[in-house]
Amino acid sequence: MTASRRALLAAGAALAQPGKTIRILVGFPAGGGTDAVARLLADHLKDELGTTVIVENRPGAGGQIGTNAVAKAAPDGHTLLSASIGPITFGPLVGRTPYDVERELAPVAGFGAAPFVLLVKPDFPAADLPAFVSLLKAGPGKYSHNSSGVGGAQHLVTALFNAKAGVEALHVPFQGSGPALAALLGAQVSYGFDTPAAAGRLVAEGQLRALGVSTARPSPLVPGVPPIAAAGGPPDYDVASWAGVMVPAGTPRPIVDRLHAEIRDGLARPELRDRFAAVGMEVAGVRGPEAFMAQLRELWATFGPLMKQLAIRAE
């Protein structure tokens, strides 16, 4: 038996201690995309590790409360973070976070991609994206948009769109994607961005209308909806959500490797990939700890100067 195989077996034993539950923390309320990903992972890991795996929602501050809870947790492999773009990529760029991603969190696996979708009610008085932008430009401050919380992904994705499109609108934050979508459905706000996981069914049922997706390419998760950049919006607008798992810094590397191996092997199976697609997350491959951290650094390098240039800050 190789040394690496022995290390993985030992890590598995450490993770499957009797009576020791693994918690996957989500920084948002139940029902959103990050939560859906966490629940699929919990189902998979409990079977593979032979132990109890639960999802624990710690919403607030655009996902930062749950993220900070993992950053400050014991580094023993029993507290995992369902990581996402808002508190990990954007949060540190636009304000002071209670955690340091590079010093207090360790990447395990990065996977999945999904666009954000620009959403309005079906009766919104603009049939397409150029008309939408023109309408907002003609009435600065007249229209409003939702978000899942100040400084969260939806807030900053929308702020980036507004800045690039040259429009002004009132930001109305909510505690999570569910209440934010409810406000849009109830016409309390004019528009908003959300993921296919959260809004796909509402678009398919005709309760909301999708004007465009945030990625430069069309997404199979939202068939028939054009990229914002190609449909009359800002031509360089290109933002994609991602999913991943992180643990507290200092978690023993054999445990990190065992968790990564189980996630990688699970997502190699078509049936689990299909379940992810059903909740609005396209999985093409799984990045290991080093590649995941390299991706994060690349995103910080890309969006940091842009956020500064456009003066986008968490309010």
C-alpha angles and dihedrals in degrees: 000000000000122000091244091052091050090050092052092049091049090049090051091053091050091051094047099054111152111260093009110120123204112223124203107200121210120196093211138059120274117279103047130106096264090050093048091052091049093052093051090050092048091054091049098045096047089058095045097042097037094228140101114280119184135181116230120192116214103173127184145088094040093302095313097114094059092040092052091049090059093043089056097041127107110278096233102114095256097101117060131177124223091218126204142173099265105062096025106040105022104025097068091046099055106035148353113296124199089234137051108228096204096043103036104032132055122205118235106171135350119200144148136039132218135169126234113240124221105227136193135164114271090248095052107133096244122077098195143013099271090052090047093053092045091051093051092046090052092054111038109196093003094105130055137206134205132226139182091246143323111295094010127127097267092049094051097039087054093044089052091051092047093049094047093044093046096236132135124213138159115262114223111186125202135188097263142337095285097060090040091055091045089056091052092048089050092051092242088129131029103228145345147175125248140156127266087247091063102031107024096095092047091053093046090051093049095244090119133025122225114217097181148328124253097232124089090237129052114262126228086215090069105032117201095015113118127222112266090233091058098039101062101285128110105319095221097046108127122149128152130188119227138192132219148147125247134177134197114288111261095042105145112264094234089059091048089049093049092051091047092049093051093048093045094048092045094051090049087070115089093219094060092042088053090052089053091049089051090060093046105267122118113208118199099159144334123254118214124227096278096043091046091053090047089054091052092050090049091052092049090050091049101044101031097074090039094054089048094047092050092042092235111167136165103258 
